[in-house]
């Protein structure tokens, strides 16, 4: 019987924890997910990994909105 290899951590070694959101902006896992990773089943890990692209996209959209708002507030000159 062969068993599949366990799902590896999605850590990208770019750890930057947001102090309010409590999410790593390197891998987009929550602090709880990071700290409990080794305790999760493969099914739990797979669900987290499957959710990461949507989290990354939501973060990129939020950053784009914030950047646009800053540019609009500064008159679009990049200063402000």
C-alpha positions as a Markdown table, in Angstrom:
| # | Residue | x | y | z |
|---|---|---|---|---|
| 1 | Unk | 0.0 | 0.0 | 0.0 |
| 2 | Unk | 1.4 | 3.4 | -0.9 |
| 3 | Unk | 0.4 | 6.5 | 0.9 |
| 4 | Unk | 0.6 | 10.0 | -0.5 |
| 5 | Unk | 3.2 | 12.4 | 0.9 |
| 6 | Unk | 1.8 | 14.8 | 3.5 |
| 7 | Unk | 0.8 | 18.2 | 2.2 |
| 8 | Unk | 3.8 | 20.5 | 2.6 |
| 9 | Unk | 3.6 | 23.8 | 4.3 |
| 10 | Unk | 2.9 | 26.6 | 1.9 |
| 11 | Unk | 5.4 | 28.8 | 3.7 |
| 12 | Unk | 7.3 | 30.9 | 1.2 |
| 13 | Unk | 9.9 | 32.2 | 3.7 |
| 14 | Unk | 8.6 | 35.7 | 3.2 |
| 15 | Unk | 6.9 | 36.0 | 6.6 |
| 16 | Unk | 5.3 | 39.3 | 7.3 |
| 17 | Unk | 2.5 | 39.1 | 9.8 |
| 18 | Unk | -0.2 | 41.8 | 9.7 |
| 19 | Unk | -0.7 | 42.9 | 13.3 |
| 20 | Unk | -4.5 | 43.5 | 13.0 |
| 21 | Unk | -5.5 | 40.9 | 10.4 |
| 22 | Unk | -3.2 | 38.3 | 12.0 |
| 23 | Unk | -2.4 | 36.9 | 8.5 |
| 24 | Unk | 1.0 | 36.3 | 7.0 |
| 25 | Unk | 1.4 | 38.3 | 3.8 |
| 26 | Unk | 3.9 | 35.8 | 2.6 |
| 27 | Unk | 1.7 | 32.7 | 2.5 |
| 28 | Unk | -1.7 | 34.2 | 3.5 |
| 29 | Unk | -2.3 | 31.7 | 6.3 |
| 30 | Unk | -3.7 | 32.9 | 9.7 |
| 31 | Unk | -1.5 | 32.8 | 12.8 |
| 32 | Unk | -3.6 | 29.9 | 14.0 |
| 33 | Unk | -3.2 | 28.0 | 10.7 |
| 34 | Unk | 0.6 | 28.5 | 10.9 |
| 35 | Unk | 0.9 | 27.4 | 14.5 |
| 36 | Unk | -1.3 | 24.4 | 14.1 |
| 37 | Unk | -0.1 | 23.2 | 10.7 |
| 38 | Unk | 1.7 | 20.1 | 11.9 |
| 39 | Unk | -1.4 | 19.1 | 13.9 |
| 40 | Unk | -3.9 | 19.4 | 10.9 |
| 41 | Unk | -5.0 | 16.4 | 8.9 |
| 42 | Unk | -4.1 | 16.3 | 5.2 |
| 43 | Unk | -7.8 | 17.1 | 4.4 |
| 44 | Unk | -7.6 | 20.2 | 6.6 |
| 45 | Unk | -4.2 | 21.2 | 5.1 |
| 46 | Unk | -5.6 | 20.7 | 1.6 |
| 47 | Unk | -8.6 | 23.0 | 2.3 |
| 48 | Unk | -6.3 | 25.7 | 3.6 |
| 49 | Unk | -4.0 | 25.4 | 0.6 |
| 50 | Unk | -7.0 | 25.5 | -1.8 |
| 51 | Unk | -8.2 | 28.7 | -0.1 |
| 52 | Unk | -4.9 | 30.5 | -0.4 |
| 53 | Unk | -5.2 | 31.8 | -4.0 |
| 54 | Unk | -8.5 | 33.5 | -3.2 |
| 55 | Unk | -7.0 | 35.0 | -0.1 |
| 56 | Unk | -4.0 | 36.3 | -2.1 |
| 57 | Unk | -6.4 | 37.7 | -4.8 |
| 58 | Unk | -8.5 | 39.5 | -2.1 |
| 59 | Unk | -5.4 | 41.0 | -0.6 |
| 60 | Unk | -4.2 | 42.2 | -4.0 |
| 61 | Unk | -7.6 | 43.8 | -4.7 |
| 62 | Unk | -7.6 | 45.5 | -1.3 |
| 63 | Unk | -4.1 | 46.9 | -1.9 |
| 64 | Unk | -5.1 | 48.1 | -5.4 |
| 65 | Unk | -8.1 | 50.0 | -3.9 |
| 66 | Unk | -5.9 | 51.5 | -1.2 |
| 67 | Unk | -3.3 | 52.6 | -3.7 |
| 68 | Unk | -5.9 | 54.1 | -6.0 |
| 69 | Unk | -7.4 | 56.0 | -3.0 |
| 70 | Unk | -4.0 | 57.3 | -2.0 |
| 71 | Unk | -3.3 | 58.5 | -5.6 |
| 72 | Unk | -6.6 | 60.2 | -5.8 |
| 73 | Unk | -6.1 | 61.9 | -2.5 |
| 74 | Unk | -2.7 | 63.2 | -3.6 |
| 75 | Unk | -4.0 | 64.5 | -6.9 |
| 76 | Unk | -2.6 | 61.6 | -8.9 |
| 77 | Unk | 1.0 | 62.8 | -8.7 |
| 78 | Unk | 2.3 | 59.9 | -6.6 |
| 79 | Unk | 3.1 | 62.2 | -3.6 |
| 80 | Unk | 1.0 | 62.7 | -0.6 |
